[in-house]
C-alpha cells in the first residue's frame, strides 16, 4: 500500500508545467471549383436579300406596299403589268446566349510555428529551478519504470 501512494505522488509530479510548448506545422490544401451558367440576351441581325418579281395579267390596276415589298401594276395595251420589289431590310432578333463561367480556387491553410521572444531574461535562480525540474522529471520517470518492472516481475514470476 505504501508503494501505491508513492506511485500516485510520482504520477502527480510528472504533470508539471513546461517552459515552452511547440505546435506541429501543418498545411491543408483545398480546391474549390465554382460553375455558373448565365443566359445573356443577345441581338442577332438578319439581312433579307432583295427580290424582284414580275407578273403580267388582263385585270385592273393594283398597288401593294408593306415593310418588306413595294408592288405597282399598270395597264398597257390592254394588259396589266405588275412589278413586286422587296425592300432591303435588316431585322434584329433577340436570342439567349449561354455563357458558362468556371472558376477554380486553390486554398492553402498553413499553420506555422512562431517563436515569441520573452521580454525579460531568466535569472540564475529561475534557470536553476528549470534545470532541477528537468532532472527531477528524469528521476521520476526512471523510478516509475523501475517500480513497474519490479511489480510485473513479481506478479508473473512468483
Residue pairs with C-beta under 8 A, 6 or more apart in sequence:
3 147
6 147
7 144
7 147
10 140
10 143
10 144
11 144
13 136
13 137
13 140
14 137
14 140
14 141
14 144
16 133
16 137
19 130
22 113
23 111
23 113
24 113
25 110
25 111
25 112
25 113
26 110
26 111
27 108
27 109
27 110
27 111
28 108
28 109
29 106
29 107
29 108
29 109
30 106
30 107
30 109
31 104
31 105
31 106
31 107
32 104
32 105
32 107
33 102
33 103
33 104
33 105
34 101
34 102
34 103
34 104
34 105
35 100
35 101
35 102
35 103
36 100
36 101
36 103
37 98
37 99
37 100
37 101
38 98
38 99
38 100
38 101
39 96
39 97
39 98
39 99
40 96
40 97
40 99
41 94
41 95
41 96
41 97
42 94
42 95
42 96
42 97
43 92
43 93
43 94
43 95
44 92
44 93
44 94
44 95
45 90
45 91
45 92
45 93
46 90
46 91
46 92
46 93
47 88
47 90
47 91
48 68
48 86
48 88
48 89
48 90
48 91
49 86
49 88
50 85
50 86
50 87
50 88
51 84
51 85
51 86
52 83
52 84
52 85
52 86
53 83
53 84
53 85
54 81
54 82
54 83
54 84
55 82
55 84
56 79
56 80
56 81
56 82
57 79
57 80
57 82
58 78
58 79
58 80
59 73
59 80
60 75
60 80
61 73
61 74
61 75
61 80
62 71
62 73
62 80
62 82
63 71
63 72
63 73
64 70
64 71
64 84
65 71
67 87
67 89
68 86
68 87
68 89
69 84
69 85
69 86
69 87
70 84
70 85
70 86
70 87
71 82
71 83
71 84
71 85
72 82
72 83
73 80
73 81
73 82
73 83
74 80
74 81
75 81
122 130
